[in-house]
Amino acid sequence: MDRLRFPDDLIRAQQQWHDTYRALAAPRPRRATELRRRLLALSARIYWHPFWTIPAGRTPAARVELRQRTAADRMRVAA
């Protein structure tokens, strides 16, 4: 399967989602309510993004690829 070309704002939102999730998963996170609200807002932004209405974005594999690609990018940065 060819790699999909995701819009930059969708990639940034997914990366921010991963960052927020990690911050919330930390033991006794500070500002937990704020982090939960941010995670919910980012989830809605990602879920309702117009990219998912085009033919390439309609497949479940596209959502999986976005999550994997942004998580892999973050893992490389952390290493």
Secondary structure, DSSP 4 states (H G I P E B T S, - for coil): -PPP---HHHHHHHHHHHHHHHHHHSSS-TTHHHHHHHHHHHHHHHHT-GGGGSGGGSSHHHHHHHHHHHHHHHHHHH-
